Amino acid sequence: MGVKTLIVQQSFPDPRPTTNPYIVMLREQLAVTPGLGVRTFSWRRAIVGRYDVFHVHWPEILVTGHSPLKTAARQLLTAALLARLQLTRTPIVRTVHNLHRPDGLSRTQNVLLGALERATSHAIVLNDSTVHTEASVVPLGTPTSLILHGHYRDWFARFPQRESVGGRFSYFGLIRRYKGVDSLLRAFRALPGAFSLRVAGKARADELAEELTALAAADDRVELSLEFLSEAELVDVARQGEIVVLPYREMHNSGGALAALSVDRPVLVPANGVNQRLAEEVGHGWVVQYEGDLGPDDLTAALETVRGADRPARPDLSARDWDRAGRAHLDAYGAALSRRSARLRSGRRRGR
């Protein structure tokens, strides 16, 4: 008899051109992993389909729509999904991309997300700091597997790899308040000299977009575009900077830092344990850290560091090769199923 294929229902739908490459590459690796079958998300598949494990990534997406009516409908569907998972005793595996829920959720959304968190059987963490953090999104005591966030080196290699512009700082990616782009603009404006700054990415709020536009307009060395970036544009923005600046006010798992390193650009990031371990992993001179609030001195010091660093030719991203991810995820799914089986056996013994 052949080995049984373990069927996993993912929380993400079929990838589109705008889908996070992490999701696309993860799906590709899972699809070629022996013994593993992958189902992309639709409400019908999730609620009435047959599968062994439900794997959720950003659960707030399940309970949020683009209008009040769609949000209400998604909340009802999420409640039905949770009931289905409970009735069928299907284990939930959660990849912990963020330590906390997003701000601005309604009471109903928080109730549903809380129920999902309590029902989580196994957590996949993307760095070893999550293991030691009392993360609100995963109850204490939940078993975990460490599977490092994969790199984007192969994914971005198909795009032109331009040379950097001397004295240029760059920022790319979706812009939210916690990512501190306003702080970057203020710090750069206070920096005299023949420097330049390129900021590109979609702002999630009109108020934030207006604030950033006003800050950039006061300095003709700043080039600001608040539109969604294609992948080719993302690579171009990252590569044109001597250093990519990611001044996040809260930084735990940064796909942006890995994206910059994947196209061989050093990064300036806030100092914390996660970034320190990343700096040690990838090699000297590729990850520069700053303490406290970002200021102009941090920008000039970072440039001096990367210009003077005896850096390897490329950052070492070997620990994040994608061929490791498929088997590691299969092991995590198996652990979740084993835990469910142990609970069922324990329940039967107590019922005797």
N, C-alpha and C positions, 0 to 999 in steps of 0.2 A: 504493500500500500504506500502511496505517496504521502509526503508531508502535507498536512492541512494548511491551506492558505488562510492567514489571519486577515480579516477584512476590517479596514479602518475608515470610518467616516470622518473626513476633515471638516472644519468649520469654514473653509474658504471655498468659493466657487471656482469654476473653470477659469484659469488665468486669462487676463486681458492684456492689451499692450501697456496699460498703466499699472499693472499689478506689481507689487514689491518683488524684486528679483529673488529675495530670500524665499518667498513662497513658491515661485516657479522652480527654483533649483531644488528645493526640498521635495516638491512633488515629483520631479524627475528622478531624484535619487530613490525615493520610496517606491516608485513604480518599477524600478529595475532590481529591487531587493528581493532575492528568493524567499518565498514563504509569506510575502506581504502583498495584499491587494489594497488599492487606494480608491476611495470614492470622494469626489469633490462635492461641494455642498449645494443642495437645494432643499427647500423646506420639505418637499415631498419625500426625498430620499432620507432626510434626517428623521422624520417623524414616522414613516411607515416602511422604510427600507430595512433590509436585513444586514447587520454588521456586528462586529465583535467589540469594537472600541470606538468611542467618540473622542476625537482630538480637537481641542479648542485652542485658538491662538489669541485673538483680541475679542473676548466675549461681549464687550460693550457694543460691538458692531451688530450682534444678534438682536439687541433691544433698541436700536436706534435706526430711524428712517429719515428720509429727506423732507418729510412733512409731518405735521402732527398726526394725520390719519395713518400714514405708513408706520410711524413710530408705535402707535397704539396696536396696529395689526401685528407688528413684529413682537410686541410684548406678549400678545395672546399666543402667538406661535411658539415663542420661547417657553411659555408656561406649559404648552402641550408637549414640547420636546422634553422638558425636564420630567414631566409625568411619564412619558414613554421610557426615558432612561431609567427611572426609578422602578417602573413596573417590570421591565425586562432585565433589571440588574446589570445594565451595560456600564462598564467602567468608563469614567471620564479621565482623560489625560490632558493636562494643561501645560502649554509652553508659557513660561513667565517672561513676557517681553517687558513688562513694566511692573514695578513694585506695588503701585497703588492704582485704584480706579481713577478714571478721568474726572475732573471737576464738572459741575453743572448737571449731573444726572438727577432725574426725578426720584421721588420716593419709590415708585413702582419699579423703576430700573434698578435701583439699589437693592430692593428686595429680591428681584430675580437673579441679579448677579451674586448676591449673598448666598442664595440657595445653590447656585452652580458651584460656587467656591467650596461650600461645605460638602458637596457631593463629589468633589474631585478626589480620585483614587491615587493619582500619581502626577508629580510635577516634573517637567523638563526645565532645567535652569540653564541659562546661556553663559553664565560665568560663576566661578566658585564663591563669589560674594553673596549671591542670592541664597546659597545653602545656609549661611550663617546669619541671615537677616530675618527678623520677624515680619515677613511680608504679609500685609493685610489681605492680599488676594489669594493666598494659599494658607489654609489653617496649619498651625503648628503641629508637627508630628506627621504631616503628609510625606510619604516616601518621595525621594527625588532622584533624578538622573542628571548628571552634568553632560551636556552636549554643546560644545562651543559653537557660537554663531559662525557659519561658514563665510569664507571670503568671496569677493566678487571679481577676482583677478581674471578668470577665464571668461566670465560674463561680459566684462567691459573691454576685453582685448580686441574685439571686432571694430571698435570705434577709433577714429584718429586720436593719436596721443601727442598733442602739441607740446611745444616747449613752454616753460614758465616765463612770465613777464617779471623782470627785475623789480623788486620792491612792492610786489602786489600781494595782498591778502585776499583770500576768497572764502565765501560761505555759499553752500548750496543746500537745497532740500526744503521740505515743507516747513513753514514758519509758524510756530506757535509761541505764545507768550513765554513759556518756560525755557525756550531755546535761547533767549537772551540776545536776539539780533539787535534790539534797541541798544543794549549795552555795548555791543560791538561798534555800532555807528557812533555812539557818543565817545567811546575810547579813541576811535580813529580820527574823529574831528579834532580831538585834543592833541593829535600827533602831527607835529610840523615836519615839513620836508617833502621830498619828491617820492612819495609813496602813493599807492592806489588801492582801492578796495572794490571788489566785485561781489555783489550779493544777488543771488537769484533763487527764486522758489516761490511757491504759492503761499500767500498769507491766509490763515484760516478764519480771520475776522476782519471785517471792513475797518473797524476802529484801529486795529493794529496796523493795517496797511496804510492808513492815512498818517499815523504817527511816524512810520518808517519813511514814508515819502517825504514828509516835512524835514526829517533829520537828514536825509540824503541830499535834499535840495540845497542845503546850506553849505555843501562842500562839493565843488566840481571835480574832485578826485574820485568821487564815489559813482559807481555805475550800479543802479538798482533796477531789477526787473522782477515784478511780483506775479509771475505767471508760472504755470505748471511746466516743469522741465522734462523734455524727452531724455532718454538715457544718453544719447549722443551729446546733448547740451550739458547734462550733468557732468560727464567726463570732461568736456571742454572747460567748464567753469572750474572744476577741481584742478585740472592740469595747469591752467593759466596762472594760478597762484604759486608763489614760492612756498607758501604754507597755507593750509586750510584751517580756519579758525572756527571752532565749535564752542561758543561760550554758554553752554547750557547751564541753567540754574540748578537743574537736577539731571544727573547723568548716570545711568546704570548700564543699559545695553545700548550702545550707539552703533547702529548700522552706518551712520554717516562717517564715523571714524574709520570703520573697516572699508567703506567705499573709497575714501581718500587714500588709505594705505594700499588698497588694491590697485590703484592707478599710480602708485609710487609717488605720493605726495605726503610730506610730513604734516602732522596735525598739532594744533595748540588747543588744549582741553583743560578744564578745571581739575585741580589736584584732588584725587581721592584714591581709595584702595583699588578699585576696578581699573582705573587708568594707569596706576603704577604697575599693576601686573601686566597690563597690555604693553606698556613701555618695555618691561623686562622681557616679554615674550618676543616682540618683533625686532628688537635690536636697538643699539644706542643711536640716539639722534632722530628717531622717527616719531616719537610721541613726546611733546614738550608740555609741561604742566605749569599752571599759574595758581597762586593762592588768592583767596578772597575775591573781590570784585575785579573784573577785567579793566585794566587801565592802559594808557598809551605806553607806559614803560614795559608792560608785559608784551606788547606787540613788537617793540624794537628788540627786546631781549630774546624773544622767540626767533626773530630773523637772524640775530647774531649766532644763536645756538645752532640753527640748521645750516647756516653758511660755514660755520667753523667746525661742525661735528665731523668726526671721522666715522661717517656712517657706512654701513654695508651698502652695496649697490642697490639692493631692494630690501624692503622689510621682510622678515621671516614670517610667512603665513602658513607654513607647512602643517601646523597643528589644526588648521581650519580647512583642510582639504575636504571636499564634499563626499569623497568616496567612503569616509568614515561615518557619515551621518545616517545612511540607511540602516545599517546593522545596529547602530546605537539606538535608533528609534524603535526598531523591532524588539530589541531587548526591553525597552521601557514599556512598550505595549504588553509584552509577555509578563512583565512584573505586575502590571495593573490587573491582568487576568488572573494571575496566580493569587493575588491578594483577594480578589473577589471569590475565587474558589475556596480559599481558606476560611473566609467569613461564612460562606454557605455551609461548609462542613461544620464549623463551630455552631452555627444556628441550629443545624439538624441535631447535633449532640445535645444542645440545651433543651430541645423540644422533646427529647425522649423521656 
